[in-house]
Amino acid sequence: MIGKIKHSQDDSLEIFNDFKTKNQQYYGFATEHLNSINDSLLKTEIAAVIERSSLAYNNRISWLEGLVSSLNNKSGSADDHHSALMIVISLGMMKEYQEKNMPSSKPIESVI
């Protein structure tokens, strides 16, 4: 079940991460092209346009970023609980093994 949850998480984040990557690439390319503009006034105007667009984009996706953060926190919590469960289960199994497989003290006692 943990594997299914992790797979679902990866699937749900893949689309958003792809969208985010494409936007980051676009703004990177836009900045590269901006640097090729020689006219300082035009360059300043276009830089402001890019900045406004980037800020608007970041505002639009901020709620999605919050959801991603929440999902990652819950995923970590689920992983922590799964690890704790595995430890508790294995402790019980080890106790049973210890009780059933305790070696005899007779060989040691006979040497002493």
C-alpha positions as CSV (number, residue, x, y, z in Angstrom):
1,M,0.0,0.0,0.0
2,I,2.9,2.3,0.8
3,G,4.2,1.6,-2.7
4,K,0.9,2.5,-4.3
5,I,0.7,5.7,-2.4
6,K,4.3,6.7,-3.5
7,H,3.4,5.8,-7.1
8,S,0.3,7.9,-6.9
9,Q,2.2,10.8,-5.5
10,D,4.8,10.6,-8.2
11,D,2.1,10.5,-10.9
12,S,0.3,13.4,-9.4
13,L,3.4,15.5,-9.2
14,E,4.8,14.6,-12.7
15,I,2.3,16.9,-14.5
16,F,2.9,19.8,-12.2
17,N,6.7,19.4,-12.3
18,D,6.6,19.2,-16.1
19,F,4.5,22.4,-16.3
20,K,6.8,24.2,-13.8
21,T,9.9,23.1,-15.7
22,K,8.6,24.4,-19.0
23,N,7.8,27.8,-17.4
24,Q,11.2,28.0,-15.8
25,Q,12.8,27.2,-19.2
26,Y,10.7,29.9,-20.9
27,Y,11.7,32.6,-18.4
28,G,15.3,31.5,-18.7
29,F,15.2,31.8,-22.5
30,A,13.4,35.1,-22.3
31,T,16.1,36.4,-20.1
32,E,18.8,35.2,-22.5
33,H,17.0,37.0,-25.4
34,L,16.6,40.1,-23.2
35,N,20.4,40.2,-22.8
36,S,20.8,40.3,-26.6
37,I,18.8,43.6,-26.8
38,N,21.2,46.6,-27.2
39,D,18.7,49.4,-26.8
40,S,18.8,50.2,-23.1
41,L,15.4,51.8,-22.9
42,L,13.7,48.9,-24.7
43,K,15.8,46.4,-22.6
44,T,14.5,48.0,-19.4
45,E,10.9,47.9,-20.6
46,I,11.1,44.3,-21.7
47,A,12.8,43.4,-18.4
48,A,9.8,44.9,-16.6
49,V,7.4,43.0,-18.7
50,I,9.2,39.7,-18.0
51,E,9.3,40.5,-14.3
52,R,5.6,41.2,-14.1
53,S,4.8,38.0,-16.0
54,S,7.1,36.0,-13.8
55,L,5.5,37.4,-10.6
56,A,2.0,36.8,-12.0
57,Y,3.0,33.2,-12.8
58,N,4.4,32.7,-9.3
59,N,1.3,34.1,-7.8
60,R,-0.9,31.8,-9.9
61,I,1.0,28.7,-8.9
62,S,1.6,29.5,-5.3
63,W,-1.5,27.6,-4.1
64,L,-0.3,24.5,-6.1
65,E,3.2,24.9,-4.5
66,G,1.4,24.8,-1.1
67,L,-0.4,21.6,-2.1
68,V,2.9,20.1,-3.2
69,S,4.5,21.0,0.1
70,S,1.6,19.6,2.0
71,L,1.7,16.4,0.0
72,N,5.5,16.0,0.6
73,N,5.0,16.6,4.4
74,K,2.2,14.0,4.6
75,S,4.3,11.6,2.5
76,G,7.2,12.0,5.0
77,S,4.8,11.4,7.8
78,A,3.4,8.3,6.2
79,D,7.0,7.0,5.6
80,D,7.8,7.7,9.3
81,H,4.7,5.8,10.5
82,H,5.5,2.9,8.1
83,S,9.1,2.7,9.5
84,A,7.8,2.8,13.1
85,L,5.3,0.1,12.3
86,M,8.0,-2.1,10.8
87,I,10.1,-1.7,13.9
88,V,7.3,-2.5,16.3
89,I,6.3,-5.6,14.3
90,S,9.9,-6.8,14.0
91,L,10.5,-6.3,17.7
92,G,7.7,-8.7,18.5
93,M,9.1,-11.2,16.0
94,M,12.6,-10.9,17.5
95,K,11.2,-11.4,21.0
96,E,9.5,-14.6,19.9
97,Y,12.7,-15.7,18.1
98,Q,14.7,-15.0,21.3
99,E,12.3,-16.9,23.5
100,K,12.2,-20.0,21.2
101,N,15.9,-20.1,20.2
102,M,17.8,-19.2,23.3
103,P,20.9,-21.5,23.3
104,S,21.5,-23.8,26.2
105,S,24.0,-22.6,28.8
106,K,25.2,-26.2,29.4
107,P,28.1,-26.1,26.8
108,I,29.4,-22.9,28.4
109,E,28.9,-24.2,31.9
110,S,30.7,-27.5,31.1
111,V,33.8,-25.6,29.9
112,I,33.7,-23.3,33.0
